[in-house]
Amino acid sequence: MSAQASQRQTTLSTLDAIKRRGEKFATLTAYDAIFSSLVSTAGIKVILVGDSLGMVLQGHDSTLPVTVDDIAYHLDCVKRGNQGALIMADLPFMSYASESQSLESAAHLMRHGAHIVKLEGGAWLATSTRLLTERGIPVCAHMGLTPQAINRIGGYRVQGRNPDQAATILEEAKLLEEAGAAMLLLECVPVDLAATITEASGVPVIGIGAGPATDGQIMVLHDLLGMETTGIKPPKFVKSFLAETGTIREAVEAYVQAVEAGTFPAPEHCFA
Ligand code: KIV
């Protein structure tokens, strides 16, 4: 067995223990074998096969066109390269609109190598979260800005800025944890709200554009590498680590170190 293949497998218990110790962990998207191998040997604890692949790989202007088969294909690739990271898979748009559909889609992705599935939404996810969890499929609930609902939301903007909206997100986070969610992901919410939810949650909370208080951070790989989509201004929470380092491996390692040390995200990456 090679040194890389003998790396210890990250599990949900590993992440729970990191949270209990008050430490931080770094997570990242990857969509193919070579990046999966690189990031999982550079300290990344969770690889997300995200529906962001619709934008960064397929060139769509949203995540909506991504299918379960697209995620399954990239999961196969990531699984082959992975050296011990926990693999999270997105259930794409309209693949969990009903309870039976969420079971079918999630089971399909678990058979392709996912260790946990991620669903976007709020209170309405509670029934599916319970069903999946009871049947052995861990769930990460993605809250705050949920890009699959971009047409309802009306733009990629910060969520939970007014007190009522913040209280709803906090309540829904509690509800989803009670329904069995093994992890929460907060996208584009104010720092204080993310800190309150992280403090109140017994499960690990991952953030993107949610400030430094969450237990883990996530980034889209291409953002970390400074690869901008033509004509689109990178969001405030993005940092190109490659711009400060020499190689892709060094950039991923710098991201991991910055997250674990609590120096990323810095105030300029956060929403007050
Ligand atoms: O699909 C994705 O990459 C995501 C992250 C932005 C969290 O959901």
Residues whose N, C-alpha, C, O or C-beta is under 5 A from the ligand:
A	BS01	KIV	T29 G50 D51 S52 I218
